[in-house]
Amino acid sequence: MCNFFSQEGKNLHAATTSCYIESMKKLHIATLLATLTGGLCLVNCGGDEKSKEPQTAQEMYEYVHTLLQPNVKRDSSDFGEALKWLRRAAEAGHLQAQTDLGGLYLEGGKGVKQDGKEALKWFSMAANQGSKEALVYMGLIHRRGLGVPPDQKKARACWKEAAEAGIAEAQYYMGAFTTATGDLDAVKQAEWLKKAVQSRNPTLAAKAACALGRLYADGKGGIRRDMKESARWYAIAAQGGDMGAQLVHGIMLLQGEFVPKNVEKGMSYIRMSAGQDYPQAIALLINLLRNAENAQENEREAAAWSERLEKLRVKKTATPAAH
């Protein structure tokens, strides 16, 4: 989902400017300057943005982009005004504005207080207009109980509709989370995850592959335990950059279990996982370095990882727990 208040949102469209030249005596100068600069007005315009307020929902939505772009009169984005017009566009029925506004309330920030109930309201409006993306986030709100009582059945219903429409995120959620309804078996979960693995989003595809690795390692709910198949999916996920899979795959390589033993490659994957600030990987890496035959040579690296791990622990203690 695109968040207008992120850096990505600021770059979506270039802001446009228009002006009215009050003095007819300067008209030929303005025309010349506009020609030389490709149409950009460099004179002091008499009008302002508010004199030409947008009327339709689409105009309101586009105006949000304008407000988020610095221009000759404004050297920074006007988040407060942009939020006002985003809300107006959403209230006027603009589907993407409703989805974006729901995202702002779901995540919080930029002057918007996190509010799951308000996010659900806007996502529901977008879903009623056919947005399958909105259904994905509605499922998350229901599952986590953000501003509303947790409801696994509603979460699954939202994800199922979106997953059947081909939304990879929903396919992943259908496969990765076993709901309290008890009617989603591991075989069906695997089917959804294998669809999600085909996602064009490499991060999501890696997460789905990692979930498949866990599924075959557990061997429950109708799936026979198959560690070779599990190792295959963990390897795919590790290559895709999933830090949990990198740790598991690294350990398998070190031990030579279900994959050919390769200590050097195993250490490389554990380092990759640690490099993503995965605490379990950092802790294991420190232990491996300090218990190796060349432990003395490794001490400098081990000390650096120990310092990094401590900083992560301090940061976690100082950061409020997320929902």
C-alpha positions in Angstrom: 0.0 0.0 0.0 1.3 3.4 -0.9 1.6 5.9 2.1 1.4 9.4 0.8 3.3 10.7 3.9 6.4 8.6 3.1 9.3 9.7 0.9 7.9 7.4 -1.8 4.6 9.3 -1.6 6.3 12.6 -2.1 7.8 11.5 -5.4 4.7 10.0 -7.0 3.7 13.2 -9.0 5.5 16.4 -9.7 3.6 19.4 -8.3 2.1 21.7 -10.9 1.8 25.5 -10.7 -0.3 28.0 -12.5 -0.4 31.8 -12.2 -2.1 35.0 -13.3 0.0 37.9 -14.3 -1.6 41.0 -12.9 0.4 43.6 -14.9 -0.2 43.4 -18.6 3.0 45.3 -19.0 4.9 42.2 -17.8 3.0 39.7 -19.9 5.6 39.5 -22.7 8.4 39.0 -20.0 6.4 36.2 -18.3 5.8 34.5 -21.7 9.5 34.7 -22.6 10.5 33.3 -19.2 8.0 30.5 -19.4 9.3 29.6 -22.9 12.9 29.6 -21.8 12.2 27.4 -18.7 9.8 24.9 -20.4 6.7 26.5 -19.0 7.8 27.1 -15.4 6.5 30.5 -14.1 9.3 32.4 -12.3 7.4 35.7 -11.7 5.6 36.5 -8.5 2.1 35.1 -9.2 -0.9 36.9 -7.9 -3.1 33.9 -7.1 -2.6 31.1 -4.5 -3.4 27.4 -4.3 -6.4 28.0 -2.1 -8.0 30.2 -4.8 -8.4 27.2 -7.0 -9.6 24.5 -4.6 -10.4 21.1 -6.1 -14.0 20.1 -6.5 -14.2 16.5 -7.5 -12.8 13.5 -5.5 -10.1 12.9 -8.1 -9.1 16.5 -8.0 -8.9 16.4 -4.2 -6.8 13.3 -4.4 -4.4 14.8 -6.9 -4.2 18.0 -4.8 -2.8 15.9 -2.0 0.3 15.2 -4.2 0.6 18.9 -4.9 0.6 19.8 -1.2 3.2 17.2 -0.5 5.6 18.7 -3.1 7.7 21.7 -2.2 7.4 24.5 -4.8 8.4 28.0 -5.5 6.1 29.3 -2.7 6.5 26.5 -0.2 9.9 25.0 0.7 8.4 22.0 2.6 5.5 19.6 2.4 2.2 20.7 4.0 1.2 17.4 5.7 -1.6 18.9 7.7 -3.4 20.4 4.7 -2.6 17.2 2.7 -4.3 15.1 5.3 -7.4 17.4 5.3 -7.7 16.9 1.5 -7.0 13.2 1.7 -9.9 12.9 4.1 -12.2 15.0 1.9 -11.3 12.8 -1.1 -12.0 9.7 0.9 -15.3 11.1 2.2 -16.2 11.9 -1.4 -15.8 8.2 -2.3 -12.3 8.1 -3.8 -11.2 4.4 -3.4 -7.5 4.9 -3.2 -7.9 7.8 -0.8 -9.9 5.6 1.5 -7.2 2.9 1.4 -4.4 5.4 2.0 -6.3 7.0 4.9 -6.9 3.6 6.4 -3.2 2.9 6.1 -2.3 6.1 7.9 -4.6 5.3 10.8 -3.3 1.7 10.9 0.4 2.8 11.1 0.1 6.1 12.8 2.6 9.0 12.4 2.8 12.4 10.7 0.3 13.9 13.1 -2.1 10.9 12.9 -2.7 8.8 16.0 -2.8 5.1 15.4 -6.4 4.0 15.5 -7.4 0.5 14.4 -11.1 1.2 14.6 -10.8 4.3 12.3 -8.5 2.4 10.0 -11.1 -0.4 9.7 -13.8 2.1 8.8 -11.9 3.4 5.9 -10.6 0.0 4.7 -14.2 -1.2 4.9 -15.4 1.6 2.6 -12.6 0.8 0.1 -13.4 -2.9 0.3 -17.1 -2.2 -0.4 -15.9 -0.5 -3.6 -14.0 -3.6 -4.6 -10.5 -3.1 -3.1 -9.0 -6.5 -2.4 -5.9 -4.7 -1.0 -8.1 -3.2 1.7 -9.3 -6.7 2.7 -5.8 -7.7 3.5 -5.4 -5.0 6.1 -8.9 -5.6 7.4 -7.8 -9.2 8.1 -4.7 -7.9 10.0 -6.8 -5.6 12.2 -9.3 -8.4 13.0 -6.5 -10.9 13.8 -4.5 -8.6 16.0 -7.5 -7.0 17.6 -6.4 -3.4 16.8 -9.1 -1.2 18.1 -11.6 -4.0 17.8 -12.0 -7.4 19.6 -9.8 -10.1 18.0 -11.8 -12.2 15.5 -9.9 -14.9 13.7 -13.0 -15.9 11.7 -13.4 -12.4 10.3 -9.7 -12.2 9.6 -9.8 -15.4 7.6 -12.9 -14.4 5.7 -11.2 -11.2 4.6 -8.0 -12.9 3.6 -9.8 -15.7 1.8 -11.7 -13.3 -0.5 -8.5 -11.4 -1.3 -6.5 -14.6 -1.7 -9.0 -16.0 -4.2 -8.7 -12.8 -6.1 -4.9 -13.4 -6.5 -3.6 -11.1 -3.8 -0.2 -12.6 -2.8 -0.2 -11.0 0.7 -3.6 -12.6 1.5 -2.4 -16.0 0.1 0.6 -15.8 2.5 -1.6 -15.0 5.5 -4.0 -17.8 4.6 -1.0 -20.2 4.6 1.1 -18.8 7.4 -1.5 -18.5 10.1 -3.7 -21.3 11.4 -7.0 -19.7 12.5 -9.1 -20.6 15.4 -11.9 -21.9 13.2 -10.1 -25.2 12.7 -11.2 -25.6 9.1 -7.9 -24.8 7.5 -5.6 -27.8 7.3 -1.9 -27.9 6.6 -2.4 -29.3 3.1 -4.5 -26.3 2.2 -2.1 -24.0 3.9 0.8 -25.4 1.8 -1.3 -24.7 -1.3 -1.8 -21.1 -0.4 1.9 -20.7 0.5 3.0 -22.2 -2.8 0.9 -19.6 -4.6 2.4 -16.8 -2.5 5.9 -18.0 -3.3 5.2 -16.9 -6.9 4.8 -13.3 -5.8 6.7 -10.6 -7.6 7.6 -9.3 -4.2 10.8 -11.1 -3.3 10.5 -10.4 0.5 7.0 -11.9 0.5 8.0 -14.8 -1.6 10.9 -15.6 0.8 8.5 -15.4 3.8 6.2 -17.8 2.1 9.0 -20.2 1.4 10.2 -20.0 5.0 6.6 -20.8 6.2 6.6 -23.9 3.9 9.9 -25.0 5.5 8.3 -24.8 8.9 5.2 -26.6 7.7 7.1 -29.6 6.4 9.4 -29.7 9.4 6.3 -29.8 11.8 4.6 -32.5 9.8 1.1 -31.8 11.2 -2.4 -31.3 9.9 -2.3 -33.8 7.1 1.3 -33.1 5.9 3.9 -35.8 6.4 7.0 -34.6 8.1 9.7 -34.3 5.4 12.9 -32.7 6.5 14.5 -32.8 3.0 11.5 -30.9 1.6 11.7 -28.6 4.6 15.4 -28.0 3.9 14.6 -27.3 0.2 12.1 -24.5 1.1 14.4 -23.1 3.8 17.2 -22.8 1.2 14.9 -21.0 -1.2 13.8 -18.6 1.6 17.4 -18.0 2.7 18.5 -17.2 -0.8 15.5 -14.8 -1.0 16.8 -12.9 2.1 14.6 -14.2 4.9 16.7 -13.8 8.0 15.0 -16.7 9.9 15.5 -19.0 7.0 19.1 -17.9 6.7 19.7 -18.9 10.3 18.0 -22.3 9.9 19.7 -23.0 6.5 23.1 -22.0 8.0 22.7 -24.4 10.9 21.7 -27.2 8.5 24.8 -26.5 6.4 27.1 -26.5 9.5 25.7 -29.8 10.7 25.3 -31.5 7.3 21.7 -32.4 8.1 19.4 -32.8 5.2 21.8 -30.8 3.0 25.5 -31.5 2.1 27.8 -30.2 4.9 29.5 -26.9 4.1 30.8 -25.1 7.2 32.0 -22.0 5.3 28.7 -21.6 3.5 26.8 -22.2 6.7 28.8 -19.5 8.6 28.1 -17.2 5.6 24.3 -17.6 5.9 24.4 -17.1 9.7 26.4 -13.9 9.2 23.8 -12.8 6.7 21.0 -13.4 9.2 23.0 -11.6 11.9 23.6 -8.7 9.5 19.8 -8.2 9.5 20.0 -7.7 13.3 18.3 -11.0 14.0 19.2 -11.5 17.7 19.2 -15.3 17.6 21.6 -15.3 14.7 23.9 -12.8 16.4 23.9 -14.8 19.7 24.7 -18.1 17.8 27.4 -16.4 15.7 29.1 -15.1 18.8 29.1 -18.5 20.4 30.4 -20.2 17.3 33.2 -17.7 16.9 34.3 -18.0 20.5 34.2 -21.8 20.6 36.0 -22.3 17.3 39.6 -23.6 17.1 40.8 -20.2 16.1 38.8 -18.5 18.8 41.6 -16.0 19.6 41.6 -14.8 16.0 37.9 -14.5 16.1 37.7 -12.4 19.3 37.6 -9.0 17.6 34.7 -10.0 15.4 32.9 -11.7 18.3 33.3 -8.5 20.4 31.9 -6.4 17.6 28.8 -8.7 17.4 28.4 -8.6 21.2 28.3 -4.9 21.1 25.8 -4.9 18.3 23.6 -7.4 20.2 23.7 -5.3 23.3 22.6 -2.2 21.4 19.7 -4.1 20.0 18.6 -5.2 23.5 18.8 -1.6 24.8 16.8 -0.4 21.8 14.2 -3.1 22.3 13.9 -2.1 26.0 13.4 1.5 25.1 10.9 0.9 22.3 7.2 0.5 23.4 5.8 -3.0 22.4 4.0 -2.9 19.1 0.6 -4.6 18.6 
